[in-house]
Amino acid sequence: MQLLPLAPGRLRQGSPRHLPSCSPALLLLVLGGCLGVFGVAAGTRRPNVVLLLTDDQDEVLGGMYVPSALCCPSRASILTGKYPHNHHVVNNTLEGNCSSKSWQKIQEPNTFPAILRSMCGYQTFFAGKYLNEYGAPDAGGLEHVPLGWSYWYALEKNSKYYNYTLSINGKARKHGENYSVDYLTDVLANVSLDFLDYKSNFEPFFMMIATPAPHSPWTAAPQYQKAFQNVFAPRNKNFNIHGTNKHWLIRQAKTPMTNSSIQFLDNAFRKRWQTLLSVDDLVEKLVKRLEFTGELNNTYIFYTSDNGYHTGQFSLPIDKRQLYEFDIKVPLLVRGPGIKPNQTSKMLVANIDLGPTILDIAGYDLNKTQMDGMSFLPILRGASNLTWRSDVLVEYQGEGRNVTDPTCPSLSPGVSQCFPDCVCEDAYNNTYACVRTMSALWNLQYCEFDDQEVFVEVYNLTADPDQITNIAKSIDPELLGKMNYRLMMLQSCSGPTCRTPGVFDPRYRFDPRLMFSNRGSVRTRRFSKHLL
């Protein structure tokens, strides 16, 4: 996690302007117990908060973790501060609880923006992509405005740049393909500036601006369509190599990739960067307006994304959904009152911590919430001798199709997201859960799949940061057992039990008797099959 001002500064040559060198960004969640906030003098207004959320922006240099490498489950974790097994959003469909009636009834009243509005008196503003199935006729359509939002400018369904429909406080507004009035990133910038001009000056505000960039179809603004012509996807050590000793879905990728596949992913990488240049413009306009209105020094700004993305790693062309760092790690930039610039924290932070952190900023009593995450406000304030977690949970439920994919009949049915050369990015049994642990001595990832193999992947990221070598069969069996047990505990955790000491925490206590059932057999972790 890097703590940097979001104002224009020195730039890394060849990269989007809003991402300084080594600048990981974090997601934010808000939950409020509004009795006051640390460091704010009595009688002054509580701080404002702005959350900037991009779509599918990876960050492999630092940042924070997401509990699921897919849009809707991750966004649900941001809003609720909960792991997927507690908010029950498992994929991007209504059947997977993405913006479903059940989500609206059970989870939306308890999101951090709802608490900010009802308990803390914040003006709350949303603009952009909400959840992938928002606006679906079977879930209330565009007339549905989630509880907790004072101003609502939400995109119907998934990311687009032109030819989309917005819900403006519950009323539909269609947009076409005229750049000057319809390009979505610019529209979001304009409505955000309008909010800052016309909001009340007597209440603090929270803004969540969720851009389509850099999600496909990667449509850049006209002035940026020729940028980065000499930029290519990173050729790191795991680029275009076979996924040896990995789950079958990774092993099936063809290595080496065809020249056409490499050209395709390079072009996608370039276009993704081009779309982010309009996000740069949005950020710059927002910061300048906050400075002009005198609000900047009393405003926290968080910049992050919902999940990562890969371009050619282990010969997988482009997508997310996998357990590796490039898909589960996202940027996090934070600036605000009491934060010293140009700091980097190595604390293990996840997007389930955004809500608790924002609520903490608002002064809300976090003990009144059921969130799984923790407030990292003390980290932002530079607290020393802080007791913090050593592991987080990552979980994903794979998706497949019941019919044969014409591009890949040899693997169908049961797979999805297939490319013409029969490389598939997802499958029903691409269902996994991981413990991502970091301590003074260990930088480890332990993952189990819910498949016939009960396949296990383990990586020592200190020695193998590109996650090339699966050490599941060579690691100490006792340590493997402890990690299996810890994974079971986290997958059944809720609230405070999600924050118990991990395997490498000095406070950790392991009881091997809990590894066995009443019949004396080894207890295995069970994956949730719950689809609402």
Salt bridges, closest charged atoms under 4 A:
ASP55 OD1 - ARG75 NH2 3.75
ASP55 OD2 - LYS129 NZ 2.86
ASP56 OD2 - HIS215 NE2 3.72
ASP56 OD2 - LYS320 NZ 2.82
ASP58 OD1 - ARG272 NH2 3.27
GLU108 OE1 - HIS144 NE2 2.85
GLU133 OE1 - LYS157 NZ 3.90
ASP182 OD1 - HIS175 ND1 2.94
ASP197 OD2 - ARG289 NH1 2.86
ASP266 OD1 - ARG235 NH1 2.65
ASP280 OD1 - HIS18 ND1 2.19
ASP281 OD1 - ARG17 NH2 2.65
GLU284 OE2 - LYS288 NZ 3.18
GLU295 OE1 - ARG45 NH2 2.94
GLU295 OE2 - LYS199 NZ 2.95
ASP306 OD2 - ARG75 NE 2.91
ASP319 OD2 - ARG321 NE 2.62
GLU325 OE1 - LYS329 NZ 3.81
GLU325 OE2 - ARG436 NE 2.94
ASP327 OD2 - HIS310 ND1 2.92
ASP353 OD2 - ARG389 NH1 2.66
ASP391 OD2 - ARG486 NE 2.77
GLU395 OE2 - HIS85 ND1 2.87
GLU399 OE2 - ARG321 NH1 3.82
ASP405 OD2 - ARG401 NH1 3.78
GLU425 OE1 - HIS310 NE2 2.87
ASP426 OD2 - ARG321 NH1 3.77
GLU448 OE1 - ARG525 NE 3.51
ASP450 OD2 - LYS529 NZ 2.66
ASP451 OD2 - HIS247 NE2 2.88
GLU478 OE2 - LYS482 NZ 3.98
ASP505 OD2 - ARG507 NH2 2.79
ASP511 OD1 - ARG513 NE 3.01
